[in-house]
Amino acid sequence: DAGVTQSPTHLIKTRGQQVTLRCSPKSGHDTVSWYQQALGQGPQFIFQYYEEEERQRGNFPDRFSGHQFPNYSSELNVNALLLGDSALYLCASSLTGLEKLFFGSGTQLSVL
Amino acid sequence: DAKTTQPNSMESNEEEPVHLPCNHSTISGTDYIHWYRQLPSQGPEYVIHGLTSNVNNRMASLAIAEDRKSSTLILHRATLRDAAVYYCILRDLTFSSGSARQLTFGSGTQLTVLP
């Protein structure tokens, strides 16, 4: 049983560009959350998707948007990239009603 | 979510027990205590969670103070593979179907295991 898979593993972009990160949840999971982790810090919640809708959002600007597909996979889009967007982006999946989250290994985004 | 306080770093010798403390003096009655750990170059990994009673699983034990204002994650025999950042997180149980139940991470405790 594959766990949470994220692609790509690494990505280099320049300021002002747009980026799309992808996540496939663990088999049977219906909820996907995205987190941003800056170097040396704990992950910060971006938003969560359930039933193809954004259910809750953290303190991130509208440049960060997402989508969940009928097969529960998800995308994170970031527009107008800033140097400060350089971070590890983590996807986590869970099954509604259960406490445990499963995380992928993340996408390391570098903005030059 | 209520806040937790953890030491920035701890060291342990291999094959010895490790006690990782967490203070959460503002915990509410519906807050579960969760522990996740993050190994180098990986995403966080669930370790254990509990509400009031002590909990055991194959990875660790969780000891919760009677007043619930503090807890301790216990690794019974540390191995080199246990070197990681350990996060103590409070998570409110209150939810309705489909609503988000995010995790609020702090800075965690960096555990170093010495051979």
Chai-1 contact restraints between the chains, C-beta under 6 A:
chainA,res_idxA,chainB,res_idxB,connection_type,confidence,min_distance_angstrom,max_distance_angstrom,comment,restraint_id
A,G42,B,F105,contact,1.0,0.0,6.0,A-B,restraint_1
A,G42,B,G106,contact,1.0,0.0,6.0,A-B,restraint_2
A,G42,B,S107,contact,1.0,0.0,6.0,A-B,restraint_3
A,G42,B,G108,contact,1.0,0.0,6.0,A-B,restraint_4
A,P43,B,F105,contact,1.0,0.0,6.0,A-B,restraint_5
A,F45,B,Q102,contact,1.0,0.0,6.0,A-B,restraint_6
A,Q48,B,A100,contact,1.0,0.0,6.0,A-B,restraint_7
A,Y50,B,G98,contact,1.0,0.0,6.0,A-B,restraint_8
A,E51,B,G98,contact,1.0,0.0,6.0,A-B,restraint_9
A,R55,B,S99,contact,1.0,0.0,6.0,A-B,restraint_10
A,R55,B,A100,contact,1.0,0.0,6.0,A-B,restraint_11
A,Q56,B,A100,contact,1.0,0.0,6.0,A-B,restraint_12
A,L90,B,G43,contact,1.0,0.0,6.0,A-B,restraint_13
A,E99,B,H49,contact,1.0,0.0,6.0,A-B,restraint_14
A,K100,B,Y46,contact,1.0,0.0,6.0,A-B,restraint_15
A,F103,B,G43,contact,1.0,0.0,6.0,A-B,restraint_16
A,F103,B,P44,contact,1.0,0.0,6.0,A-B,restraint_17
A,G104,B,G43,contact,1.0,0.0,6.0,A-B,restraint_18
A,S105,B,Q42,contact,1.0,0.0,6.0,A-B,restraint_19
A,S105,B,G43,contact,1.0,0.0,6.0,A-B,restraint_20
A,G106,B,G43,contact,1.0,0.0,6.0,A-B,restraint_21
